[in-house]
Each structure stands twice: as C-alpha cells, then as structure tokens.
C-alpha cells in the first residue's frame, strides 16, 4: 500500500479564514513530491476560481454581504 498524506487547504482574506478542502498526495520514498503537489494545488485553485466566477444556482447570496465588510 502506497503511503499518502492529506493536506488541508486554507485561504485567508482579511479577517476571514476558511478551510476549502484537502489535497491527498502519495509519498515517494517518504517524501512529498513537489511537482505532484504543485499540480494538484493548481488544479484545486482553478476549480475554486471556476466556482467563484460561475456559482451554481443553488449557492446562497446574503443580501448586503458586500456592505457588511
């Protein structure tokens, strides 16, 4: 069985800090391979950007949320 490590992905903007998911990367000789980690992180962030730019219809909008900042 191949060893894996799961890394949480946190983003912080101003006072807001949230965990947006996890990346699971297989270890190679007990080490996280950086090229594989970078590729997975880039894909994760692309998917997050897509969800922000094109939200699904079931996403809730909070009235006046932009004004609350």
N, C-alpha and C positions, 0 to 999 in steps of 0.2 A: 504494500500500500504506500502510495506516494504521500509524503508529508505536505501539509498545506498550512498557510497562515491566513487568518481573516483580519483585515484592517478596516476600522470604521473610517468613513469619510465625513469630516466635519467642515462646515463652512461658517465663517463669521463675517457679518456685515454690521459695522457699528456695534450696538449692544446686543444684536440678535446672533445667537449661536445655535446651530442645529446640526443634527446628525442626519445625513441624507441617504445613508445606506452603507453597505460594506463591499469591499473587494476581497475576493479569495484568490490567493496566488499560490501555486505549487512551488515548493522549495527545491532547489538544485544543490545537492551536496550540503544541505543545511543552511543555504543562503538564499535570500530573496533575489531572483534575477531582475536587475533594474530595468532592462529593456522590456521585459514582460509586464512589470509593474507599471511602467510609463504608458505602455499601450493600453492596458486595462483602465488606468486612471483617465487617459484621454477619451476613451470610449464612454466612460461613466459621465464625464463632464459634458461631452457632446449630447448625450441623451438628456442630461439635466437642462442644458441650454434649449434643446428642442421642446421640452415640456414647458419651459418658461415662455418661449416665443409663441408656441402654439398649444395653449392649455386645452385640455379636453372639456367637453361641455358640462361634465359633472363637477368641475372644480368650483368651489365656492368663492364668491367675491365678498369681501367685507366692505359694506358701504362706508366711505370716508376713511378707509385704512391709510391712504396716502397722506391724508391730513393729520392723522394721529401721530406721525413721526415727530 
